[in-house]
Amino acid sequence: MKNSLKFKEERASHVAELEALVETAKSESRDFTETEESRQAELNTSIYSLDDKIAQAEKTEEIMLRSVAGAASKSQEAEMESHAKQYSLQDAISQFRNGNKLTGREAEMAQEAQKEYREAGITPTGHIQIPMGLTHRATSVYATTTGIQEQSVLAGLVPESQIEQAGANRITGVSGTVRLPKLPSDATATKGENVTMDAGSAMTVTDIAPERIASRIDVSNQMLVASTNTFDAVVASQFRKHSGGLLDAKAFANFVAAGSLVLRPTTAAAVCPQIDYASANALLGAMGDADALSNNAAFFGNHANLATARSQQAVTNGGIPTLQNDGTIAGYKAYGSSQMLAALLTDTAVDTQGEIYDNGTGSTSITNKADLLPFMLVNMDDVYACYWGGADLVVDNLTLAADGITRLIMNYYANCNVGHGASAKYVAVA
């Protein structure tokens, strides 16, 4: 089959012959002979026909090039998947401990990860880097069952944050500080020429900057030598849970800073009560009034408070608990977290004498001020968990070398915040 180049060469030959006919007749100051006239017609027809063939051949070649590019892309994906299945975190650690240098697949993946970090504007501090492409969880379908297919090791390195389980938007592959868009509160309102903009609760610019989240595990050198896949599974599980909890702590602190405290709809009391139905409804009302309530809103509290809410009756003598058996309050999912700490409510954030109770005759002397915790309602549609690069592992085989211990410190560069302050509300509970 001829390609476009062959057709072009054939066309050039016909054009050269035609030009020769024209030049001969011109030099002899005469018209074409009958034979020359016939040949000219044949050449013209052939040249036009070749023009069409060249155009079609070039289209075909362009399509083939796209197909080849797509095949190359799929090949790269397959190669990355193969790396993910065969990558050994234990081998990488052993390589560094024994020679301070990675080799083979582990070295190649470290180079990929370092490229990601450079593009994200991050300088990793660890000895072993793992690209984001190897630390993701992919949804797969087996027969009629859809579920999560976890890669053998590296999928477990993805932080297991409660924020993401609750529905936060996950953003990866970002560079530098992530700036969320702003929107004036009356952007959709119809205004006359003489009507000023309503300040209201405009969506101001929110920046999410990378924060280093570090988790540490101390592993005996004996385990490093003796274990195989078990080591990877155990280490991945610990890093996943701990780093996820640290990301939750960042998120809750940001929610308190960006959001607003809602006054409790209760009267005088010397002790701030636990989570109750009235407080939950106060949060729903406050977020609804701010046009920030959505079906994906979620409550967050600590485990002890949620346990109390599970036994409290939302309806007196009705036997209906504040926290339902399906884990919801007023139809919205409620999550318990050990990262919901009293330290989140600083003195500047909570004025216990003026803000905890909305009734002016309420208590001005709270006896359990130091124990106050935030109970939150957050619109998860407006929450963004950002990741800069993959996993960055520090291998410290010197600090506890005398005890036969190697310290592993896993760094992630991540952060989480709410885009609009109205999307995060909280009350103070005991």
C-alpha positions in Angstrom: 0.0 0.0 0.0 1.4 3.4 -1.0 1.8 6.0 1.6 1.4 9.8 1.2 5.2 10.2 0.4 4.9 7.7 -2.5 1.9 9.6 -3.9 3.8 12.9 -3.6 6.8 11.5 -5.4 4.6 10.3 -8.2 2.8 13.6 -8.4 6.1 15.5 -8.6 7.2 13.3 -11.5 4.0 14.2 -13.4 4.3 17.9 -12.6 7.9 17.8 -13.9 6.8 16.2 -17.2 4.0 18.8 -17.6 6.4 21.6 -17.0 8.7 20.2 -19.7 5.9 20.1 -22.2 5.0 23.7 -21.5 8.7 24.9 -21.7 9.3 23.1 -25.0 6.2 24.7 -26.7 7.1 28.1 -25.2 10.8 28.0 -26.4 9.6 27.1 -29.9 6.9 29.8 -29.9 4.2 27.4 -30.8 1.0 25.7 -29.4 0.9 22.1 -28.2 0.8 19.4 -30.9 -2.1 17.0 -30.9 0.0 14.4 -29.1 1.2 17.0 -26.5 -2.4 18.2 -26.0 -3.5 14.6 -25.2 -0.6 14.1 -22.9 -1.3 17.3 -21.1 -4.9 16.2 -20.4 -3.7 12.9 -19.1 -1.2 14.5 -16.7 -3.7 17.0 -15.4 -6.2 14.3 -14.6 -3.5 12.2 -12.9 -2.2 15.1 -10.8 -5.8 16.0 -9.6 -6.3 12.3 -8.8 -3.1 12.1 -6.9 -4.0 15.2 -4.9 -7.1 13.4 -3.6 -5.1 10.3 -2.8 -2.4 12.3 -0.9 -5.1 14.0 1.2 -6.7 10.7 2.1 -3.4 9.0 2.8 -2.4 11.9 5.1 -5.7 11.6 7.0 -5.1 7.8 7.5 -1.6 8.4 8.7 -2.7 11.0 11.2 -5.3 8.6 12.6 -2.7 5.8 12.8 -0.3 8.2 14.7 -3.1 9.0 17.2 -3.7 5.2 17.6 0.0 4.6 18.2 0.1 7.4 20.8 -2.9 5.9 22.5 -1.3 2.5 22.6 1.9 4.0 24.0 -0.2 5.7 26.8 -1.9 2.4 27.6 1.5 0.7 27.6 2.7 3.3 30.1 -0.3 2.7 32.3 0.2 -1.1 32.2 3.9 -0.6 33.1 3.0 1.6 36.1 0.5 -1.0 37.3 3.2 -3.7 37.0 5.5 -1.5 39.1 2.8 -1.1 41.7 2.3 -4.8 42.0 6.0 -5.7 42.2 7.3 -2.7 44.1 8.7 -3.7 47.5 8.9 -1.2 50.3 11.0 -3.6 52.3 13.5 -3.9 49.5 13.7 -0.2 49.1 14.4 0.2 52.9 17.0 -2.6 52.8 18.8 -1.1 49.8 19.1 2.2 51.6 20.2 0.7 54.9 22.8 -1.4 53.3 24.2 1.0 50.7 22.5 4.4 51.1 21.4 4.0 47.5 18.3 2.7 45.7 18.6 0.4 42.6 16.4 -1.1 40.0 12.6 -0.5 40.2 12.8 1.3 43.5 15.3 3.8 42.1 13.2 4.3 39.0 10.0 5.0 41.0 11.9 7.4 43.3 13.0 9.4 40.2 9.3 9.5 39.0 8.2 10.7 42.5 11.0 13.4 42.6 9.7 14.7 39.3 6.2 15.0 40.7 7.5 16.9 43.7 9.4 19.3 41.5 6.3 20.0 39.5 4.4 20.5 42.7 6.9 23.0 44.1 7.9 20.7 47.0 11.3 19.7 48.2 11.2 16.2 49.7 13.3 15.5 52.7 13.2 11.7 52.8 15.5 9.0 51.4 12.8 7.0 49.5 10.1 8.7 47.3 7.0 6.9 45.9 5.0 8.5 43.1 1.3 9.3 43.6 0.4 7.0 40.7 1.5 4.0 42.8 -0.3 5.1 45.9 -3.9 5.2 44.7 -6.9 3.0 45.1 -8.8 2.0 42.0 -12.4 0.8 41.8 -12.7 -2.4 39.9 -15.6 -4.6 38.9 -15.6 -8.4 39.5 -18.6 -10.2 38.0 -21.5 -8.2 39.4 -19.7 -6.8 42.4 -18.1 -3.4 42.4 -15.6 -2.7 45.1 -12.2 -1.4 46.0 -9.2 -3.3 44.6 -6.2 -2.4 46.8 -2.8 -2.9 45.3 -0.7 -5.2 47.3 1.4 -2.6 49.2 1.4 0.9 47.9 -2.4 1.5 48.0 -2.1 1.2 51.7 0.1 4.3 51.8 -2.8 6.6 50.9 -3.8 8.4 54.1 -7.1 7.0 55.4 -8.8 10.3 56.5 -12.3 10.4 57.9 -12.7 13.7 56.0 -12.4 11.9 52.7 -14.7 9.1 53.8 -17.3 11.7 54.6 -17.2 13.0 51.1 -14.4 15.6 50.8 -13.2 16.4 47.3 -9.7 14.9 46.7 -7.3 17.0 44.6 -4.0 15.6 43.4 -1.3 16.8 41.0 -1.5 20.4 42.2 1.4 22.9 42.2 2.1 25.5 44.9 -0.8 26.9 46.9 -4.3 26.0 45.8 -6.5 29.0 45.5 -10.2 28.4 45.6 -12.5 30.8 43.6 -14.3 33.7 45.3 -17.9 34.8 44.8 -19.7 37.9 46.0 -22.9 37.1 48.0 -25.1 38.8 45.5 -23.5 37.4 42.3 -26.8 35.9 41.1 -29.0 38.8 42.2 -30.6 41.4 39.9 -29.4 44.8 40.9 -30.4 48.3 39.7 -27.8 50.8 38.8 -28.2 52.7 42.1 -28.3 49.6 44.4 -25.0 48.8 46.2 -23.6 45.3 46.5 -24.8 43.4 49.6 -21.8 42.4 51.7 -23.6 39.5 53.1 -21.6 36.3 53.4 -19.6 36.5 50.2 -17.3 33.7 49.3 -13.8 35.1 49.8 -10.6 33.7 48.4 -9.5 30.6 50.3 -5.9 29.4 49.9 -4.9 25.8 50.7 -1.1 25.6 51.2 0.8 22.3 51.6 1.5 21.1 55.1 4.0 18.4 55.9 2.2 15.5 57.7 4.7 13.1 59.3 4.1 9.6 60.8 6.7 7.6 62.5 7.1 3.8 63.0 10.0 2.1 64.9 10.8 -1.3 63.4 13.2 -3.9 64.6 16.0 -4.8 62.3 15.1 -8.4 62.8 11.7 -7.8 61.4 13.2 -6.0 58.4 15.3 -9.0 57.6 12.8 -11.8 58.4 9.5 -10.6 57.1 8.3 -10.4 53.5 4.9 -9.2 52.4 3.8 -9.0 56.0 6.1 -6.1 56.6 4.7 -4.0 53.8 1.1 -4.7 54.9 1.8 -3.8 58.5 3.8 -0.7 57.8 1.3 0.5 55.1 -1.6 0.0 57.5 0.0 2.0 60.3 1.1 4.9 58.1 -2.4 5.0 56.4 -4.3 5.3 59.7 -1.9 7.7 61.5 -1.4 10.1 58.6 -5.1 10.1 57.9 -5.8 11.1 61.5 -3.2 13.9 61.2 -4.9 15.2 58.0 -8.3 15.1 59.9 -6.7 17.2 62.7 -5.5 19.8 60.1 -9.0 19.8 58.6 -10.9 20.3 61.9 -8.6 23.1 62.9 -9.1 24.8 59.6 -12.9 24.3 59.9 -12.9 26.1 63.2 -10.8 28.9 61.9 -12.9 29.4 58.7 -16.3 28.6 60.1 -18.4 30.1 62.8 -19.6 29.3 66.3 -23.4 28.8 66.6 -25.1 29.9 69.9 -26.7 27.0 71.8 -30.5 27.2 72.0 -30.7 26.5 75.7 -31.2 28.3 78.9 -29.2 28.6 82.1 -26.9 25.8 83.0 -23.7 25.7 84.9 -22.4 22.8 82.8 -22.3 22.8 79.0 -24.3 19.7 78.0 -23.3 16.9 75.6 -24.5 16.6 72.0 -28.2 17.0 71.9 -30.9 17.2 69.3 -31.4 21.0 69.9 -27.8 21.7 69.2 -27.8 19.6 66.0 -30.9 21.5 64.8 -29.2 24.8 65.6 -26.4 23.9 63.3 -28.8 22.9 60.6 -30.7 26.1 60.9 -27.5 28.2 60.9 -26.1 26.6 57.8 -29.5 26.7 56.1 -29.9 30.4 56.7 -26.4 30.9 55.1 -27.5 28.9 52.0 -24.7 26.4 52.7 -26.7 23.3 53.6 -26.6 20.4 51.3 -27.5 16.7 51.2 -23.8 15.9 51.7 -23.5 17.7 55.0 -22.0 15.7 57.8 -21.7 16.0 61.6 -18.4 15.5 63.4 -17.8 14.9 67.1 -15.7 12.9 69.4 -16.5 9.3 70.2 -17.6 9.9 73.8 -20.1 12.6 72.8 -21.5 10.5 70.0 -21.9 7.6 72.5 -23.9 9.9 74.7 -26.0 11.2 71.8 -26.8 7.5 70.9 -28.4 7.1 74.3 -30.1 10.5 74.6 -33.7 10.7 73.4 -34.4 13.3 70.7 -38.1 12.9 71.4 -39.0 12.8 75.1 -40.4 9.4 76.1 -40.4 8.5 72.4 -37.4 6.2 72.5 -35.8 7.9 69.5 -32.1 8.6 70.2 -30.4 11.8 69.0 -27.9 9.6 67.1 -29.9 7.0 65.2 -28.9 3.3 64.7 -27.9 4.1 61.1 -25.3 6.6 62.3 -27.3 9.7 61.4 -28.6 12.8 63.3 -31.6 14.4 61.7 -30.9 12.4 58.6 -27.3 13.5 58.2 -24.3 11.1 58.7 -22.4 11.6 62.0 -18.7 10.7 62.3 -16.7 10.2 65.5 -13.1 11.2 65.6 -10.3 11.1 68.2 -9.0 14.3 66.6 -11.9 16.3 67.9 -10.0 17.9 70.8 -10.7 20.7 73.3 -7.6 22.5 71.9 -9.5 23.3 68.7 -11.6 25.8 70.8 -9.2 28.4 71.8 -10.0 31.3 74.1 -10.2 33.7 71.1 -12.6 31.3 69.3 -15.0 30.8 72.2 -16.3 33.3 74.6 -18.0 31.0 77.1 -19.8 33.8 78.9 -21.3 35.4 75.8 -21.4 32.9 73.1 -22.3 29.4 74.3 -25.9 30.2 75.2 -28.2 32.4 73.0 -30.4 33.3 75.9 -29.3 36.5 77.6 -30.2 35.0 81.0 -28.0 31.9 80.4 -25.2 30.9 82.6 -22.2 33.2 82.7 -20.1 30.7 84.8 -19.3 27.5 82.9 -17.7 25.0 85.3 -16.3 22.7 82.6 -14.8 25.3 80.3 -11.5 23.4 79.8 -13.5 20.3 78.6 -15.4 22.0 75.9 -15.3 20.4 72.5 -16.5 21.4 69.1 -19.5 19.6 67.5 -19.5 20.4 63.8 -21.7 20.4 60.8 -19.8 20.7 57.5 -21.0 20.8 53.9 -18.7 18.2 52.4 -19.4 19.4 48.9 -17.3 22.5 49.8 -14.4 20.6 51.4 -11.2 20.0 49.5 -8.4 17.6 50.5 -5.2 18.4 48.5 -2.1 16.3 48.0 1.2 17.5 46.7 3.2 14.5 45.3 3.2 11.0 46.7 4.9 9.4 49.7 8.3 10.6 51.1 10.0 8.1 53.4 12.8 8.9 55.8 14.9 5.9 56.9 16.7 6.6 60.1 18.9 3.6 60.9 21.3 5.5 63.2 19.4 7.1 66.1 18.4 3.7 67.7 21.1 1.6 66.0 22.4 0.4 69.4 18.9 -1.1 70.1 18.6 -2.7 66.7 15.8 -0.4 65.7 15.2 1.4 62.4 12.9 4.4 62.4 10.7 5.0 59.5 9.1 8.5 59.1 6.6 8.9 56.3 6.0 12.4 55.0 3.0 13.5 53.1 2.4 17.0 51.8 -1.3 17.7 52.1 -3.9 19.9 53.6 -7.7 20.2 53.8 -10.0 23.2 54.2 -13.5 24.4 53.4 -14.0 26.7 50.5 -16.6 29.0 52.2 -16.8 29.8 55.9 -20.6 29.4 55.8 -20.1 25.7 55.0 -18.7 25.0 58.5 -20.6 25.5 61.7 -20.0 24.3 65.2 -21.3 24.5 68.8 -19.4 23.9 72.0 -20.3 20.7 73.9 -18.9 19.1 77.0 
